[in-house]
Amino acid sequence: MAVHSPLRDTQTRTPTSPTRGGLRVSTWVLGIVGGIAAFLGTFILLGGEDQSLGLGGEMSWRVGEIDPAWGYGLLAVGVVALLGMAALVVRARSLPVTPAAPRSGWADVLTHAVVFLVVNAFLWAQDIAMGGGLGYAYWVTIPWGIGLAAHALAVYRDERRPAGR
C-alpha cells in the first residue's frame, strides 16, 4: 500500500514543468513590474523634496515637483501586481506536476540573449540620456557579449559532438 506524503510531492516539483511554464513567466513579470512600481510610488511619497527620480540628465525629476497622486497610484499598482504574483505562486503549487521536457541548449542561449538585449538597451538609454556620451555602458556590454558568445559556442560544440563522446 502506497502512502501519500506531501513532503515527497514538494521534493519532486520541477520549476520547468510544461503545465506551469506560462505561470512562471507571468509570475516573474508581475513580480518585477510590481516591485518597481511599489518602489517608485514609495520613493515619491517618502522621498525628500530635493531627491531626484529618473534616468539622469534631462530625464529626471525632483520628487518635490511630482504630484503625490502619482506616488499613490504607483504604490497601488505595485501592491496589486505583487498580490497577483503571490496568487499565481499559490495556484502553481496546487497544479499537478508533470515531468519537464528536456530543454534545448539553444533555448537557454535565446533566453540569455533576450536578457542581454533588454538590460543593455536600458543601460545604453540611461548612458545617453545622462548626456555624458559613452560613460559606462560599454563596460557591461563588451564582457557580457563575450560571455554570450562563449555560451553560444559551447552549445554549438555540444550539439556537434557525437553522442558517444
MITORFI-544475 format. One line per 10 residues: their letters; for each residue x, y, z of N, C-alpha, C. Coordinates in steps of 0.001 Angstrom, whole numbers, plus 500000, padded with zeros to 6 digits. Example, Ala and Ser with C-alpha at 12.3 -4.5 7.8 and 13.67 -1.06 7.14 Angstrom:
<nodes>
as	513190:494310:507800:512300:495500:507800:513200:496700:507800 | 512850:497750:507080:513670:498940:507140:512900:500030:507870 $
</nodes>
This chain:
<nodes>
mavhsplrdt	500841:498826:500000:500000:500000:500000:500887:501238:500000 | 500677:502118:499034:501488:503334:498905:500956:504405:499851 | 501858:505064:500504:501498:506133:501425:501754:507464:500729 | 500760:508331:500756:500877:509649:500121:501575:510601:501086 | 502696:511164:500656:503449:512073:501513:503526:513456:500869 | 502965:514491:501515:503060:515844:500964:504504:516304:500831 | 505376:515873:501756:506777:516273:501691:507424:515741:500414 | 507095:514496:500072:507670:513902:498881:507197:514630:497624 | 505939:515072:497588:505425:515799:496430:506181:517099:496207 | 506513:517812:497275:507211:519085:497103:508631:518867:496619 $
qtrtptsptr	509206:517707:496948:510568:517456:496508:510631:517091:495033 | 509537:516617:494440:509555:516224:493043:509065:517323:492113 | 508690:518450:492639:508218:519548:491785:509369:520047:490926 | 509067:520322:489684:510088:520868:488786:509647:522233:488311 | 510496:523252:488462:510103:524599:488070:509931:524761:486570 | 510450:523835:485771:510313:523964:484323:509195:523089:483791 | 508285:522710:484643:507173:521867:484239:506350:522552:483154 | 506035:521842:482042:505252:522460:480983:503882:522936:481454 | 503297:522252:482455:501986:522648:482955:502044:524035:483573 | 503148:524351:484216:503249:525603:484947:504196:526598:484289 $
gglrvstwvl	504719:526341:483102:505684:527222:482455:505166:528632:482226 | 503918:528752:481737:503342:530070:481496:503143:530843:482788 | 502808:530122:483852:502654:530770:485152:503981:531326:485635 | 505061:530637:485342:506368:531089:485787:506724:532425:485162 | 506488:532589:483869:506783:533850:483188:505889:534959:483734 | 504609:534670:483880:503684:535672:484420:504086:536081:485826 | 504516:535131:486617:504928:535422:487986:506127:536362:487994 | 507108:536089:487146:508287:536959:487064:507907:538367:486627 | 507089:538470:485592:506707:539791:485081:505950:540580:486140 | 504971:539947:486775:504210:540637:487820:505106:541033:488994 $
givggiaafl	506016:540184:489357:506912:540490:490466:507834:541661:490161 | 508408:541673:488960:509329:542754:488591:508584:544074:488441 | 507486:544066:487686:506709:545296:487483:506141:545788:488810 | 505603:544875:489606:505037:545259:490897:506084:545824:491838 | 507235:545201:491882:508305:545688:492746:508792:547069:492350 | 508975:547283:491047:509439:548591:490571:508381:549657:490846 | 507120:549359:490530:506052:550343:490747:505908:550679:492229 | 505945:549665:493088:505821:549917:494522:507001:550736:495036 | 508199:550435:494559:509377:551204:494977:509265:552664:494540 | 508908:552876:493264:508794:554256:492778:507709:555026:493520 $
gtfillgged	506563:554390:493754:505497:555049:494493:505926:555416:495903 | 506597:554495:496571:507084:554761:497925:508121:555878:497918 | 509001:555866:496919:510036:556897:496825:509418:558279:496607 | 508393:558355:495752:507723:559637:495502:507043:560134:496772 | 506412:559221:497522:505683:559634:498719:506598:559961:499896 | 507712:559238:500029:508553:559400:501209:509877:560109:500943 | 510233:560281:499660:511500:560925:499338:511487:562402:499693 | 512654:562934:499977:512755:564350:500297:512513:565220:499076 | 512199:566475:499318:511909:567424:498234:513079:567577:497265 | 514296:567418:497753:515473:567641:496911:515970:566370:496222 $
qslglggems	515314:565226:496449:515704:563974:495804:515287:563976:494340 | 516050:563269:493498:515718:563168:492072:515325:561751:491727 | 514478:561627:490709:513992:560336:490255:514035:560338:488741 | 514629:559325:488130:514680:559247:486669:515978:558625:486195 | 516225:558774:484894:517405:558184:484279:518641:559061:484407 | 518463:560295:484740:519587:561214:484825:519484:562267:483740 | 520228:563332:483884:520204:564412:482899:518830:565034:482790 | 518385:565256:481566:517074:565856:481340:515925:564894:481605 | 516233:563627:481793:515191:562625:482022:515045:562284:483502 | 515214:563294:484365:514992:563081:485792:514181:564248:486347 $
wrvgeidpaw	513454:563981:487434:512576:564967:488032:512857:565030:489519 | 512676:566206:490092:512775:566343:491542:511492:565803:492160 | 511619:565093:493261:510463:564481:493910:509449:565549:494315 | 509909:566708:494712:509003:567772:495108:508129:568279:493979 | 508535:568048:492728:507772:568515:491560:506752:567487:491086 | 506775:566284:491641:505874:565210:491215:504638:565219:492110 | 503471:565192:491490:502204:565173:492223:502122:563891:493067 | 501772:564001:494350:501668:562806:495196:500686:561761:494668 | 499731:562168:493841:498788:561199:493270:499532:560137:492458 | 500621:560534:491806:501436:559561:491074:502019:558530:492036 $
gygllavgvv	502477:558996:493185:503033:558081:494177:502006:557084:494668 | 500797:557585:495004:499738:556679:495456:499330:555705:494350 | 499245:556194:493128:498869:555329:492009:499897:554241:491760 | 501177:554625:491736:502231:553629:491522:502288:552620:492658 | 502124:553104:493869:502144:552203:495018:500974:551223:494944 | 499776:551704:494590:498607:550821:494479:498804:549782:493374 | 499285:550216:492206:499523:549276:491100:500581:548248:491504 | 501621:548703:492176:502670:547778:492613:502152:546741:493585 | 501344:547170:494540:500800:546232:495530:499858:545233:494854 | 499021:545708:493937:498110:544798:493225:498905:543783:492401 $
allgmaalvv	499940:544240:491707:500758:543321:490908:501462:542300:491797 | 501986:542735:492933:502644:541793:493845:501655:540800:494443 | 500435:541244:494735:499406:540310:495211:499022:539315:494117 | 498946:539788:492860:498683:538884:491741:499784:537852:491594 | 501028:538288:491771:502155:537354:491708:502025:536302:492815 | 501697:536745:494023:501549:535801:495131:500423:534804:494855 | 499318:535271:494265:498209:534374:493928:498642:533334:492892 | 499436:533750:491913:499927:532803:490913:500867:531768:491525 | 501689:532193:492465:502596:531250:493128:501795:530217:493911 | 500783:530670:494642:499948:529746:495416:499203:528795:494470 $
rarslpvtpa	498685:529329:493376:497963:528495:492409:498892:527459:491775 | 500111:527870:491450:501053:526950:490811:501419:525797:491733 | 501419:526040:493015:501750:524973:493971:500683:523883:493971 | 499449:524221:493554:498377:523237:493588:498197:522501:492257 | 498902:522919:491218:498777:522257:489915:499505:520919:489924 | 499043:519982:489114:499736:518691:489059:501133:518865:488461 | 502029:518059:488962:503408:518118:488494:503579:517112:487371 | 504110:517575:486250:504397:516692:485132:505887:516744:484866 | 506437:515670:484350:507874:515681:484072:508215:516777:483053 | 509284:517433:483283:509709:518507:482382:510332:517918:481131 $
aprsgwadvl	509994:518512:480007:510622:518112:478752:512053:518639:478752 | 512986:517897:478196:514363:518398:478160:514452:519677:477319 | 515170:520643:477834:515334:521925:477135:516523:521850:476213 | 516365:522504:475083:517472:522619:474150:518476:523629:474695 | 519736:523421:474415:520750:524393:474803:520514:525731:474123 | 519915:525688:472919:519654:526936:472194:518547:527748:472859 | 517631:527084:473554:516604:527818:474300:517252:528638:475413 | 518269:528062:476060:518997:528789:477090:519777:529961:476502 | 520371:529749:475328:521107:530838:474668:520142:531955:474274 | 518966:531593:473784:517969:532605:473416:517528:533403:474638 $
thavvflvvn	517273:532734:475751:516917:533432:476984:518035:534375:477406 | 519273:533904:477341:520440:534716:477679:520517:535941:476767 | 520269:535751:475468:520346:536859:474514:519246:537895:474756 | 518051:537453:475078:516952:538399:475344:517254:539235:476586 | 517727:538594:477638:518082:539336:478854:519215:540314:478553 | 520202:539868:477784:521319:540723:477377:520814:541975:476645 | 519913:541782:475688:519394:542912:474913:518571:543871:475775 | 517713:543349:476613:516859:544214:477436:517697:545029:478420 | 518584:544370:479137:519397:545069:480139:520322:546082:479473 | 520975:545687:478381:521908:546607:477733:521199:547759:477039 $
aflwaqdiam	519997:547533:476518:519230:548644:475932:518922:549684:477002 | 518530:549225:478189:518274:550154:479285:519554:550896:479681 | 520662:550180:479816:521916:550821:480215:522377:551857:479193 | 522263:551530:477899:522683:552478:476863:521746:553682:476822 | 520441:553453:476992:519496:554574:477018:519804:555496:478197 | 520088:554913:479336:520427:555712:480514:521742:556446:480307 | 522726:555783:479738:524033:556398:479499:523913:557583:478539 | 523134:557420:477481:522948:558501:476505:522112:559626:477109 | 521078:559272:477885:520204:560286:478476:520942:561161:479480 | 521949:560621:480115:522688:561410:481091:523523:562489:480420 $
ggglgyaywv	523676:562402:479108:524333:563465:478366:525845:563439:478394 | 526451:562484:479046:527902:562450:479128:528550:561642:478016 | 527774:561215:477045:528342:560378:475983:528461:558950:476456 | 529546:558310:476065:529759:556913:476444:530466:556859:477787 | 529677:556799:478852:530261:556820:480176:530615:555450:480719 | 529669:554520:480684:529923:553244:481348:529267:552046:480682 | 528305:552231:479814:527523:551102:479301:528392:550063:478594 | 529408:550507:477907:530241:549542:477185:531026:548646:478137 | 531240:549085:479387:531934:548253:480366:531095:547039:480754 | 529805:547111:480525:528925:545972:480772:528720:545187:479482 $
tipwgiglaa	528481:545895:478379:528125:545257:477116:529233:544364:476567 | 530471:544839:476563:531561:544075:475942:531833:542758:476671 | 532084:542753:477992:532342:541450:478630:531130:540522:478616 | 529931:541088:478762:528742:540249:478735:528551:539672:477339 | 528821:540467:476303:528737:539972:474931:529719:538830:474681 | 530914:538938:475252:531895:537855:475136:531361:536600:475829 | 530766:536773:476997:530178:535631:477707:529026:535003:476941 | 528191:535829:476303:527084:535319:475489:527614:534538:474290 | 528647:535063:473647:529249:534362:472508:529850:533021:472952 | 530490:532994:474126:531059:531750:474645:529950:530746:474960 $
halavyrder	528825:531225:475482:527685:530359:475767:527177:529720:474471 | 526993:530547:473435:526514:530036:472143:527509:529046:471541 | 528803:529345:471648:529824:528449:471112:529814:527110:471845 | 529630:527126:473155:529587:525884:473930:528394:525026:473522 | 527246:525652:473303:526063:524895:472877:526289:524324:471476 | 526865:525115:470597:527154:524661:469234:528093:523452:469270 | 529144:523530:470080:530099:522427:470174:529449:521185:470761 | 528586:521345:471766:527911:520196:472362:526994:519495:471382 | 526332:520267:470514:525436:519651:469524:526197:518930:468433 | 527367:519384:468099:528148:518758:467038:528929:517546:467541 $
rpagr	529055:517416:468844:529805:516309:469437:529016:515018:469242 | 529668:513955:468811:528970:512663:468674:528413:512206:470033 | 527344:511428:469984:526635:511022:471195:527492:510186:472118 | 528434:509409:471615:529254:508527:472441:530383:509233:473153 | 530698:510439:472839:531869:511118:473417:531538:511926:474594 $
</nodes>
